[in-house]
Amino acid sequence: MAHDEAPRSDSSLDASSSDPVAMGWMIGSPPPPGKLIRFQDGTFHRFPQSRWSYSNMRQLVPTRVVARADAAANDLPRAERADIDAVTFQPIGGTEPMTWAQSLGVNYTDGILVLHHGRIVYERYFGVLDPFTQHLAFSVTKSFVATLAATLVHEGVVDERATVATYVPDLKSSGFANTTIRQLLDMTTGMKYSEDYADETSSIWDFSRAGNLRPRPAATRVRTRCTSTCRRSSSTTRTASGSRTRR
């Protein structure tokens, strides 16, 4: 997992100098003020703090475990190769060749695992990530879900021509109501959407705030509390005489 979707507050730091262990983020109880990473002030989503937070999201926001099937997990056999780090390629737009190992640092990689014919041929971790830690997946989630969906389509379990609302009725009143499974998997829904990470008013950030991946503006939180309070105020109340009245 890399950090393509994190706003850069200090782009002068390379992978080594931004290593979260070396920078001492979130060590101590409580951590020193200058080493504290929080959700509400947005520091969790800024670079280089994101190199710690993206491997510790469950310490910052509510999450839910998606349980696997009630069966034993399958171990992936290993057939690791020692020659992958030395593989050389020409980066797009670059003028000098780069090795695979160098590319991991250039992309601020936290962890990577390569499968080939069902076997682990390469596995590396950096910073605070390790084989037992869960990393924020971001758009990689779409690839996992699409691969599973394609398998179900091939097996005839899912009809790619059916609408999304056929399988998720809650979306029948949304913009996805008439979108087919195929259009959704191909990302060709035609919905108006902006994924401009440099624009705080773009759709991606509105979506993130709605999903509680970004702090909501104070005004929104006040409106939410007010709505809840007003709802309670307008509910049925009991008068001093014991009769019921509705405001």
C-alpha positions in Angstrom: 0.0 0.0 0.0 1.3 3.4 -1.0 0.2 7.0 -0.2 -1.2 8.4 -3.5 -4.3 9.8 -1.8 -2.7 11.7 1.1 -2.4 15.5 1.0 1.3 16.4 1.1 2.2 19.0 3.8 5.9 18.3 3.5 6.8 16.8 0.1 10.6 17.3 0.8 10.7 14.1 2.9 11.7 10.9 1.2 10.6 7.4 2.3 13.5 7.0 4.7 13.2 10.4 6.4 9.4 10.1 6.6 9.5 6.6 8.2 6.9 6.8 11.0 9.1 4.8 13.4 12.1 7.2 12.9 9.8 10.2 13.3 8.4 8.9 16.6 4.7 9.4 15.9 2.3 8.4 18.7 4.8 7.1 21.2 4.2 7.6 24.9 1.0 8.0 26.9 0.1 10.6 26.0 2.4 11.3 23.0 4.2 14.7 23.0 2.0 17.4 21.4 4.3 17.6 18.4 4.0 13.8 17.8 0.2 13.5 18.3 -2.0 12.4 15.4 -5.7 13.0 15.6 -8.8 12.4 13.4 -10.7 15.6 14.3 -8.0 18.1 13.4 -7.2 16.3 10.1 -3.6 15.5 11.0 -4.2 11.8 10.4 -4.7 12.5 6.7 -1.6 14.6 6.2 1.8 13.5 5.0 4.0 12.4 6.7 1.6 11.6 9.6 -0.4 9.4 7.2 2.5 6.9 7.1 1.5 6.1 10.7 -2.2 6.6 10.6 -3.0 4.5 7.5 -1.7 1.5 9.4 -3.6 2.4 12.5 -7.0 3.5 11.3 -8.8 1.5 14.0 -7.3 3.6 16.6 -8.7 6.8 15.0 -12.2 6.0 13.6 -15.0 3.5 14.2 -14.6 0.3 12.1 -16.4 -3.0 11.7 -14.9 -6.4 11.2 -16.2 -8.3 8.1 -16.0 -11.9 9.2 -14.8 -14.6 6.9 -16.7 -17.8 6.3 -17.0 -20.2 9.2 -14.2 -22.4 7.9 -10.4 -22.7 8.3 -8.4 -20.1 6.4 -6.2 -21.4 3.5 -2.5 -20.9 4.0 -0.8 -19.4 1.0 2.3 -21.4 0.1 5.6 -19.5 -0.3 8.0 -19.6 -3.2 9.9 -16.4 -2.6 12.2 -15.1 -5.3 15.4 -13.2 -4.6 15.7 -11.6 -8.0 12.6 -9.3 -8.0 14.3 -6.4 -6.2 16.8 -6.1 -9.0 14.2 -6.0 -11.8 14.9 -2.8 -13.7 12.3 -0.7 -15.7 11.9 2.8 -17.2 9.4 4.9 -15.2 6.8 6.7 -17.3 8.1 10.2 -17.8 11.4 9.3 -16.3 14.8 9.6 -17.9 16.7 7.1 -15.7 16.0 3.4 -15.2 14.8 2.3 -11.7 14.9 -1.0 -9.9 11.9 -2.6 -8.3 13.4 -2.0 -4.8 13.9 1.7 -5.6 10.4 2.1 -6.8 9.0 1.0 -3.4 10.8 3.9 -1.7 9.8 6.4 -4.4 6.2 5.5 -3.9 6.4 5.6 -0.1 5.3 1.9 0.1 4.2 0.6 3.5 3.8 -3.0 2.4 3.5 -5.2 -0.7 2.7 -8.8 -1.3 3.0 -10.4 -4.8 1.2 -13.6 -5.6 2.0 -15.8 -8.6 0.0 -18.9 -9.4 -1.3 -18.9 -5.9 2.1 -18.7 -4.2 3.7 -15.8 -2.4 6.8 -14.8 -4.4 7.5 -11.4 -2.7 6.5 -9.8 0.6 7.9 -6.6 2.2 6.9 -4.3 4.9 8.1 -0.8 5.9 7.4 1.7 8.7 4.9 0.6 11.2 3.2 -2.0 9.0 3.9 -5.7 9.5 2.2 -9.0 8.4 -0.3 -8.8 11.3 -1.3 -5.1 10.9 -4.3 -4.0 8.7 -3.6 -1.1 6.3 -6.2 1.3 4.9 -7.1 -0.1 1.5 -8.6 2.9 -0.3 -9.3 2.2 -4.0 -7.7 -1.2 -3.8 -11.0 -2.3 -2.2 -12.7 -1.8 -5.6 -10.2 -4.3 -7.2 -10.9 -6.9 -4.6 -14.7 -6.5 -4.8 -14.7 -6.4 -8.6 -12.6 -9.6 -8.7 -15.1 -11.4 -6.5 -18.0 -10.0 -8.5 -16.5 -11.2 -11.8 -16.1 -14.7 -10.3 -19.8 -14.6 -9.2 -20.8 -13.4 -12.7 -18.8 -16.2 -14.3 -20.5 -18.8 -12.0 -23.9 -17.4 -12.9 -24.7 -16.3 -9.3 -24.8 -12.6 -10.3 -26.4 -11.1 -13.4 -24.1 -8.3 -14.7 -27.1 -6.9 -16.7 -29.2 -6.5 -13.6 -29.5 -3.2 -11.9 -27.6 -2.5 -8.7 -31.0 -2.0 -6.9 -31.8 -5.6 -7.7 -29.2 -6.8 -5.2 -29.1 -3.7 -2.9 -32.7 -2.5 -2.6 -31.6 0.4 -0.4 -30.1 2.0 -3.5 -33.3 2.1 -5.5 -33.8 5.8 -4.7 -30.2 6.8 -5.2 -28.2 7.7 -8.3 -27.3 4.1 -8.7 -30.9 2.9 -9.1 -30.8 2.2 -12.8 -27.0 1.4 -13.0 -26.2 -2.1 -14.1 -23.7 -4.3 -12.3 -21.5 -4.2 -15.4 -21.5 -0.4 -15.5 -20.7 -0.3 -11.8 -17.7 -2.6 -12.2 -16.5 -0.8 -15.2 -16.9 2.6 -13.4 -19.1 3.9 -16.3 -22.1 4.9 -14.3 -22.1 8.4 -15.8 -22.6 10.1 -12.4 -21.3 13.6 -11.9 -18.3 13.2 -9.6 -15.1 15.0 -9.0 -12.0 13.3 -7.6 -9.9 16.3 -7.3 -7.9 15.9 -4.0 -6.5 19.4 -4.2 -10.1 20.8 -4.0 -11.6 20.6 -0.5 -15.1 21.2 -2.0 -14.8 18.3 -4.5 -17.1 15.3 -4.5 -14.4 13.0 -3.1 -14.1 15.0 0.1 -17.9 15.4 0.5 -18.1 11.6 0.1 -15.3 11.1 2.6 -17.0 13.4 5.1 -20.3 11.7 4.7 -18.6 8.3 5.3 -16.8 9.7 8.4 -13.4 9.3 6.8 -12.8 13.0 7.1 -13.9 15.4 9.9 -17.2 17.1 9.2 -17.3 20.9 9.4 -18.4 22.3 12.8 -21.5 23.8 11.3 -22.6 20.4 10.1 -22.1 18.8 13.5 -24.1 21.7 15.2 -26.9 21.2 12.7 -26.9 17.5 13.4 -27.1 18.0 17.2 -29.8 20.7 16.8 -31.9 18.4 14.6 -31.7 15.7 17.2 -32.6 18.1 20.0 -35.4 19.6 18.0 -36.8 16.2 17.3 -36.8 15.4 21.0 -38.5 18.8 21.7 -41.3 18.1 19.2 -42.0 14.7 20.6 -44.9 13.9 22.9 -44.3 15.4 26.4 -46.2 15.1 29.6 -47.7 18.1 31.3 -47.6 18.7 35.1 -51.2 17.5 35.3 -50.3 14.2 33.7 -52.1 14.8 30.4 -50.2 14.3 27.1 -49.6 17.1 24.7 -47.6 17.5 21.4 -45.7 20.7 20.6 
